[in-house]
Amino acid sequence: MGVAENQFLGFRIRSLRKSKKITLANLAQMCDLSIGYISQLERGLAQPSINALINIAQQLGVTVQWFFASSAQIVNAADKGYVVRADCRTRVEYENGIVDEFMAFAENRQLEMLVSHFPPNTFSDKQYAHEGEEAGLVMQGEFEIWVGERHFQLKEGDSFSFLSTQPHRYGNTGKELAKILWVITPPTY
């Protein structure tokens, strides 16, 4: 995420937090994050971790994509709600180099699709759970998923699915970029 994207994200977090009359200290406590970290995010001085941004979004009552919704390029009116052009994808870059590209998302829908790019040796912070279901396809590289007590090692062409209510974590232990196609319902990102 470049400086402009960091500042846009920070502006959206701060604006939503203030509109809900939540103090910085309250949001930090709700998310189990430091006040300084959230302050840095709001000022565009830091990139979030996946778990931190999901947690902030949940506590503020939105999806992660909401923070970036109006930062995407202008969408052709005929495409809106049906087609996402390659040059109009919303991209979210996290602190450890993981990138999510939103492939399909429309307001008031129950499904979202994204492609995640995991550099070598990058992982989600810790196990987390939320409502819904997830499925995915390893498009490139190697990928590992932990669902509850179970651990799966996947390679290109392998697919997976699980209930999101089960604590889960994932990452790339390989030596090259891993590219994962995710389908999530209902939208949580």
C-alpha positions as semicolon CSV with decimal commas, in nm:
position;residue;x (nm);y (nm);z (nm)
1;M;0,000;0,000;0,000
2;G;0,147;0,332;-0,096
3;V;0,140;0,650;0,111
4;A;-0,186;0,767;-0,052
5;E;-0,358;0,433;0,020
6;N;-0,233;0,436;0,382
7;Q;-0,369;0,787;0,426
8;F;-0,702;0,694;0,267
9;L;-0,736;0,390;0,496
10;G;-0,645;0,600;0,798
11;F;-0,898;0,867;0,702
12;R;-1,174;0,604;0,664
13;I;-1,095;0,439;0,999
14;R;-1,084;0,773;1,182
15;S;-1,400;0,905;1,014
16;L;-1,602;0,594;1,091
17;R;-1,471;0,574;1,448
18;K;-1,564;0,936;1,512
19;S;-1,905;0,902;1,347
20;K;-1,979;0,617;1,588
21;K;-1,854;0,834;1,877
22;I;-1,585;0,583;1,972
23;T;-1,265;0,723;2,120
24;L;-0,924;0,606;2,008
25;A;-0,876;0,448;2,352
26;N;-1,211;0,266;2,332
27;L;-1,138;0,127;1,985
28;A;-0,792;0,015;2,099
29;Q;-0,946;-0,163;2,397
30;M;-1,223;-0,321;2,185
31;C;-0,963;-0,452;1,937
32;D;-0,698;-0,545;2,195
33;L;-0,451;-0,321;2,012
34;S;-0,244;-0,031;2,139
35;I;-0,367;0,326;2,111
36;G;-0,039;0,415;1,940
37;Y;-0,084;0,148;1,672
38;I;-0,437;0,261;1,585
39;S;-0,320;0,623;1,589
40;Q;-0,042;0,533;1,341
41;L;-0,297;0,357;1,117
42;E;-0,529;0,658;1,129
43;R;-0,243;0,893;1,036
44;G;-0,129;0,669;0,750
45;L;0,204;0,593;0,917
46;A;0,163;0,214;0,939
47;Q;0,023;-0,076;0,739
48;P;-0,215;-0,304;0,927
49;S;-0,182;-0,674;0,983
50;I;-0,462;-0,889;0,841
51;N;-0,600;-0,969;1,186
52;A;-0,580;-0,609;1,306
53;L;-0,773;-0,474;1,007
54;I;-1,036;-0,750;1,029
55;N;-1,074;-0,681;1,402
56;I;-1,107;-0,304;1,351
57;A;-1,364;-0,358;1,075
58;Q;-1,568;-0,597;1,292
59;Q;-1,563;-0,361;1,590
60;L;-1,677;-0,073;1,368
61;G;-1,948;-0,286;1,201
62;V;-1,812;-0,293;0,844
63;T;-1,618;-0,527;0,615
64;V;-1,251;-0,465;0,536
65;Q;-1,348;-0,377;0,180
66;W;-1,561;-0,089;0,310
67;F;-1,244;0,097;0,405
68;F;-1,129;0,091;0,041
69;A;-1,462;0,104;-0,143
70;S;-1,427;0,449;-0,290
71;S;-1,052;0,431;-0,347
72;A;-1,089;0,197;-0,648
73;Q;-1,084;0,341;-0,996
74;I;-1,409;0,461;-1,148
75;V;-1,628;0,168;-1,248
76;N;-1,827;0,167;-1,571
77;A;-2,196;0,200;-1,476
78;A;-2,289;-0,102;-1,689
79;D;-2,036;-0,318;-1,495
80;K;-2,133;-0,210;-1,143
81;G;-2,250;-0,504;-0,935
82;Y;-2,165;-0,755;-1,209
83;V;-1,810;-0,715;-1,341
84;V;-1,479;-0,614;-1,182
85;R;-1,228;-0,514;-1,449
86;A;-0,864;-0,607;-1,391
87;D;-0,760;-0,241;-1,369
88;C;-1,041;-0,154;-1,124
89;R;-0,971;-0,407;-0,850
90;T;-0,944;-0,285;-0,494
91;R;-0,606;-0,389;-0,348
92;V;-0,520;-0,409;0,020
93;E;-0,155;-0,441;0,121
94;Y;-0,078;-0,560;0,472
95;E;0,229;-0,498;0,687
96;N;0,407;-0,824;0,599
97;G;0,374;-0,797;0,221
98;I;0,051;-0,996;0,188
99;V;-0,178;-0,844;-0,075
100;D;-0,550;-0,905;-0,126
101;E;-0,717;-0,817;-0,456
102;F;-1,097;-0,807;-0,450
103;M;-1,223;-0,989;-0,757
104;A;-1,598;-0,986;-0,696
105;F;-1,793;-0,795;-0,439
106;A;-2,120;-0,611;-0,451
107;E;-2,312;-0,449;-0,169
108;N;-2,603;-0,650;-0,035
109;R;-2,460;-0,976;-0,174
110;Q;-2,367;-1,281;0,029
111;L;-2,049;-1,375;-0,154
112;E;-1,709;-1,224;-0,215
113;M;-1,407;-1,344;-0,408
114;L;-1,047;-1,234;-0,374
115;V;-0,697;-1,337;-0,471
116;S;-0,437;-1,327;-0,195
117;H;-0,064;-1,298;-0,267
118;F;0,157;-1,440;0,011
119;P;0,531;-1,380;-0,016
120;P;0,754;-1,661;0,118
121;N;0,732;-1,711;0,496
122;T;0,427;-1,490;0,555
123;F;0,133;-1,586;0,772
124;S;-0,187;-1,450;0,919
125;D;-0,112;-1,325;1,272
126;K;-0,297;-1,585;1,474
127;Q;-0,601;-1,811;1,454
128;Y;-0,931;-1,627;1,431
129;A;-1,293;-1,719;1,364
130;H;-1,598;-1,542;1,222
131;E;-1,937;-1,628;1,075
132;G;-1,958;-1,794;0,736
133;E;-1,775;-2,036;0,510
134;E;-1,459;-2,017;0,302
135;A;-1,328;-2,208;0,004
136;G;-1,014;-2,162;-0,196
137;L;-0,779;-2,279;-0,467
138;V;-0,399;-2,265;-0,458
139;M;-0,324;-2,104;-0,794
140;Q;0,053;-2,081;-0,743
141;G;0,309;-2,195;-0,487
142;E;0,263;-2,374;-0,156
143;F;0,018;-2,291;0,119
144;E;-0,062;-2,415;0,468
145;I;-0,388;-2,391;0,658
146;W;-0,462;-2,463;1,022
147;V;-0,832;-2,519;1,097
148;G;-0,887;-2,588;1,466
149;E;-0,636;-2,861;1,554
150;R;-0,598;-2,977;1,193
151;H;-0,307;-2,877;0,970
152;F;-0,302;-2,903;0,590
153;Q;-0,011;-2,858;0,349
154;L;-0,132;-2,761;0,002
155;K;0,034;-2,714;-0,334
156;E;-0,066;-2,564;-0,667
157;G;-0,400;-2,702;-0,784
158;D;-0,517;-2,812;-0,437
159;S;-0,840;-2,666;-0,302
160;F;-0,997;-2,636;0,042
161;S;-1,315;-2,539;0,224
162;F;-1,413;-2,499;0,589
163;L;-1,658;-2,328;0,821
164;S;-1,518;-1,988;0,919
165;T;-1,657;-2,035;1,271
166;Q;-1,367;-2,275;1,331
167;P;-1,049;-2,093;1,440
168;H;-0,821;-2,079;1,139
169;R;-0,482;-1,950;1,032
170;Y;-0,285;-1,976;0,709
171;G;0,042;-1,891;0,541
172;N;0,314;-1,960;0,289
173;T;0,607;-2,171;0,406
174;G;0,735;-2,211;0,050
175;K;1,026;-2,037;-0,122
176;E;0,813;-1,859;-0,384
177;L;0,502;-1,643;-0,393
178;A;0,178;-1,825;-0,313
179;K;-0,136;-1,705;-0,491
180;I;-0,470;-1,815;-0,346
181;L;-0,820;-1,767;-0,488
182;W;-1,066;-1,730;-0,195
183;V;-1,444;-1,737;-0,194
184;I;-1,604;-1,623;0,131
185;T;-1,965;-1,605;0,239
186;P;-2,094;-1,382;0,382
187;P;-1,847;-1,107;0,294
188;T;-1,608;-1,044;0,583
189;Y;-1,331;-0,866;0,396
